[in-house]
Amino acid sequence: MSQSRRLPPLNALRAFEAAARHLSFTKAAEELHVTPGAISQQIKSLEEFVGTSLFRRLNRALLLTDEAQASLPALREGFERLAEATNHLMASESRNRLTVSAAPSFAAKWLVPRLGSFQRDFPEIDVWISADMELVDFVNDGVDVAIRYGSGDYQGLQSERLLTDTVFPVCSPDFLNGPDALKSPSDLSAVTLLHDSSPDNDESCPDWAMWLKAAGVRGVDGTRGLRFNQSSLVLEAAISGRGVALAKSTLAADDLAAGRLAKPFDLSLPIEFAYYLVSPKAKSALPKVQAFTGWVRQAAADEEAARESLTIG
């Protein structure tokens, strides 16, 4: 191997990364289950290899040199790539298993109802849906691709926007009939308001108070009503006639099309957050991931086209 490709021992790099993260040889030793002396020896050998100091000691504080600080991002990315490669080698028996992470409400209301077409097109791929709101560890959690609701800022990962959203009131079609039918936003004073309190940290998403203000409605308390921590539960409550909900267009699309929900008013408000397709670069090249991303892009494009035709119509 040429000098330009010669690498230091992996144990020395691991010791350096741990010590740099903790800024402590002792804590690094505890993490790696070795002695502080062993960490010190590994750091010394790495410094000899690269020809420069990696740490400075000031008043019992351990600090990184500028060179060491600059090298950390690439080193950590290298360890992540090594872990990914190892997982691929160890998981040959599950090469046809595709694990998709998605928020619970999106999985229930949008993704799962459409998966039948993917299974028909790619019967050799076994899809596992992991429905959770937590951030994905693509290496340790075995996730291949994620669909996330957010701003699109996913550092170190490939991401592309799938679906945009708006928010508008929805209710059971029964609310549009009879002597007490909803005819104008001011009629909301006589019904229960359903609130979506799901933890997506989207400050741009309108709540009832914001929607009522945009609609020019006064005399309706936008804080009262029932609250749910999942968007799908809000929609189910509206379907069952518990009240009127503010719904995200993506999640309400199928229920509106099926007649389970109705839009009593036309006013829709935009949201800055959107649904993004997210995956690490190493996994995006896998055939099973490419098959899924191609399929979900088309499904999202069909959804946007359907919305546009309804708007124009």
C-alpha positions in Angstrom: 0.0 0.0 0.0 1.3 3.5 -0.9 2.3 6.0 1.8 -0.6 8.2 0.8 -3.1 5.4 1.6 -1.4 4.2 4.8 -3.8 4.5 7.8 -3.2 4.6 11.5 -4.4 1.7 13.7 -8.1 1.7 14.2 -7.8 1.4 17.9 -5.8 4.6 18.0 -8.4 6.4 16.0 -11.2 5.1 18.3 -9.3 6.3 21.4 -8.7 9.7 19.9 -12.4 10.1 18.9 -13.6 9.1 22.3 -11.1 11.3 24.1 -12.0 14.2 21.9 -15.7 13.8 22.5 -15.3 13.6 26.2 -12.3 15.8 26.5 -11.1 13.3 29.1 -8.8 10.3 28.9 -10.6 8.8 31.9 -14.1 9.0 30.4 -12.8 7.7 27.1 -11.2 4.7 28.9 -14.5 4.0 30.7 -16.4 4.0 27.4 -13.9 1.7 25.6 -13.3 -0.5 28.7 -9.6 0.1 28.9 -7.3 2.0 31.3 -6.5 5.7 31.0 -2.9 4.6 30.4 -4.0 2.6 27.4 -5.8 5.7 26.0 -2.7 7.8 26.6 -0.5 5.3 24.7 -2.9 5.1 21.8 -3.0 8.9 21.6 0.8 9.1 21.7 1.1 6.5 18.9 -1.4 8.5 16.8 0.4 11.7 17.4 3.7 10.1 16.3 1.9 8.7 13.2 0.5 12.1 12.1 3.4 14.1 13.2 1.5 16.6 15.3 0.0 17.1 18.8 -3.7 16.4 19.2 -4.4 17.7 22.7 -3.3 20.7 24.8 -3.4 20.5 28.6 -4.2 23.8 30.4 -4.8 23.9 34.1 -6.0 20.3 34.2 -8.3 21.0 31.2 -7.9 18.9 28.1 -8.3 20.9 24.9 -8.0 19.9 21.2 -5.5 21.4 18.9 -6.8 23.2 15.9 -5.7 20.4 13.6 -7.4 17.8 15.8 -10.6 19.8 15.9 -10.7 20.1 12.1 -10.2 16.4 11.6 -13.1 15.3 13.9 -16.1 15.6 11.5 -14.4 13.5 8.8 -13.3 11.0 11.3 -16.7 10.6 12.8 -18.3 10.3 9.4 -15.7 7.6 8.6 -16.7 5.6 11.7 -20.3 5.9 10.7 -19.5 4.6 7.2 -17.5 1.7 8.6 -20.5 0.8 10.8 -22.8 1.0 7.9 -20.5 -1.2 5.8 -20.3 -3.8 8.6 -24.0 -3.9 9.0 -24.4 -4.5 5.3 -21.9 -7.4 5.5 -23.7 -8.9 8.5 -27.2 -8.5 7.2 -27.0 -10.4 3.9 -29.9 -12.6 5.0 -32.1 -9.5 5.1 -31.0 -7.9 1.9 -34.6 -7.9 0.6 -36.0 -6.4 3.8 -36.6 -2.7 3.6 -37.1 -0.8 6.8 -38.9 2.5 6.5 -39.2 5.0 9.3 -42.2 7.4 9.3 -44.2 9.4 11.8 -47.1 7.4 13.1 -49.9 9.6 11.7 -48.2 9.8 8.2 -47.7 6.0 8.2 -51.3 5.3 9.2 -53.0 7.9 7.0 -50.9 8.2 3.9 -48.1 5.6 3.6 -49.8 2.3 4.6 -52.9 2.8 2.4 -50.7 3.2 -0.6 -48.2 0.3 0.1 -50.3 -2.2 -1.8 -49.1 -0.8 -5.2 -45.5 -1.0 -4.0 -45.9 -4.7 -3.0 -47.5 -5.5 -6.3 -44.6 -3.9 -8.2 -41.8 -5.3 -6.0 -43.1 -8.5 -4.4 -39.5 -9.6 -3.6 -39.0 -6.7 -1.1 -40.4 -7.2 2.4 -41.3 -3.8 3.9 -41.0 -3.1 7.6 -42.7 0.1 8.8 -41.2 1.7 11.9 -43.7 4.3 13.1 -42.2 6.7 15.6 -41.4 10.4 16.2 -37.8 9.9 17.3 -34.8 10.8 15.2 -33.5 7.9 13.2 -30.1 6.3 13.7 -29.7 4.8 10.3 -26.7 2.7 11.4 -27.8 1.2 14.7 -31.6 1.1 14.1 -31.2 -0.7 10.8 -33.4 1.9 9.0 -32.9 2.2 5.3 -35.0 5.2 4.5 -37.2 7.7 6.4 -40.0 10.0 5.7 -39.9 13.0 8.0 -42.0 16.0 8.6 -39.8 19.0 9.0 -37.8 21.9 7.5 -35.6 19.7 5.3 -32.4 20.4 7.2 -31.0 17.0 7.8 -27.2 17.3 7.9 -25.1 14.5 6.6 -28.1 12.9 4.9 -29.7 13.1 1.5 -33.2 14.6 1.5 -35.8 15.7 -1.0 -39.2 17.2 -0.5 -42.1 14.9 -1.2 -45.3 16.7 -0.1 -46.2 20.2 1.0 -49.0 20.8 3.3 -51.8 23.3 4.1 -54.2 23.4 7.1 -58.0 23.7 7.0 -61.0 22.7 9.0 -62.6 19.3 8.5 -65.6 17.6 10.1 -68.0 14.7 9.6 -70.3 15.3 6.6 -73.2 15.2 9.1 -72.1 18.6 10.3 -73.1 20.1 6.9 -76.7 18.9 7.1 -79.7 19.7 9.2 -80.9 22.9 11.0 -77.6 23.3 12.9 -75.4 22.8 9.8 -72.1 24.7 9.6 -72.6 27.5 7.1 -70.0 30.1 8.1 -66.9 30.1 10.4 -68.8 31.9 13.1 -71.0 28.8 13.5 -67.9 27.1 15.1 -69.0 28.7 18.4 -71.6 26.0 18.7 -69.3 23.0 18.1 -66.3 21.4 19.9 -63.0 22.3 18.4 -60.4 19.4 18.0 -56.8 20.3 18.5 -53.7 18.7 17.1 -51.0 18.8 19.7 -48.6 16.4 18.0 -44.9 17.1 18.9 -43.6 18.1 15.5 -42.1 21.5 16.6 -43.7 23.3 13.7 -44.2 26.9 14.7 -45.5 27.7 11.3 -48.5 25.3 11.6 -51.6 27.3 12.4 -53.7 26.5 15.4 -57.4 27.3 15.8 -56.7 30.8 17.2 -54.6 31.6 14.1 -57.1 30.2 11.6 -60.1 32.0 13.3 -58.1 35.3 13.1 -57.3 34.7 9.4 -61.0 34.0 8.7 -62.0 37.2 10.5 -64.0 35.4 13.1 -64.6 37.0 16.5 -66.4 35.6 19.5 -65.1 32.0 19.1 -62.7 30.8 21.8 -59.9 29.0 19.8 -58.4 27.5 22.9 -61.4 25.3 24.0 -62.1 21.7 23.0 -60.4 18.4 22.9 -56.7 17.8 22.4 -54.8 14.9 20.9 -51.0 14.1 20.6 -51.3 12.4 17.2 -52.7 13.9 14.0 -54.4 10.6 13.1 -56.4 10.7 16.4 -57.6 14.2 15.6 -58.9 13.0 12.3 -60.6 10.0 13.8 -62.3 12.2 16.3 -63.6 14.4 13.5 -64.8 11.4 11.5 -66.7 10.1 14.5 -68.5 13.4 15.0 -66.7 14.6 18.1 -66.1 18.1 16.6 -64.3 20.1 14.0 -60.6 19.6 13.5 -57.8 21.6 11.8 -56.3 19.0 9.4 -53.1 18.8 7.4 -54.0 18.3 3.8 -51.7 15.3 3.3 -53.2 13.3 6.2 -56.8 14.2 5.5 -56.7 13.5 1.7 -57.9 9.9 1.7 -60.7 10.6 4.3 -61.9 13.5 2.2 -61.8 11.5 -1.0 -63.8 8.7 0.6 -66.4 11.0 2.1 -65.5 10.2 5.7 -64.6 13.9 6.2 -65.8 17.1 4.6 -64.4 20.7 4.3 -67.0 23.1 5.7 -65.1 26.2 4.7 -62.6 27.0 1.9 -59.9 28.9 3.8 -56.6 27.0 3.9 -53.4 28.3 5.5 -49.9 27.3 4.3 -47.3 25.5 6.4 -43.5 25.9 6.2 -42.8 22.3 7.1 -43.2 19.5 4.6 -42.7 15.8 4.2 -39.1 14.8 3.2 -37.6 11.6 2.0 -34.4 11.1 4.0 -31.6 8.5 3.7 -27.8 8.2 4.1 -25.9 8.4 0.9 -24.5 4.8 1.4 -28.0 3.3 1.6 -29.5 5.4 -1.2 -27.6 3.3 -3.7 -29.1 0.0 -2.6 -31.6 -1.4 -5.2 -34.3 -1.9 -2.6 -34.0 1.7 -1.5 -34.0 3.0 -5.1 -37.1 0.9 -5.8 -38.9 2.5 -2.8 -37.8 6.1 -3.4 -38.8 5.9 -7.0 -42.2 4.5 -6.1 -42.9 7.0 -3.3 -41.8 9.9 -5.5 -44.4 8.9 -8.0 -47.1 8.4 -5.3 -46.3 11.9 -3.9 -46.5 13.4 -7.4 -49.8 11.7 -8.0 -51.1 13.1 -4.7 -50.0 16.7 -5.6 -51.6 16.4 -9.0 -54.9 15.2 -7.5 -54.9 18.1 -5.1 -54.2 20.6 -7.9 -57.1 19.1 -10.0 -59.5 19.5 -7.1 -58.4 23.1 -6.6 -58.8 23.9 -10.2 -62.1 22.1 -10.4 
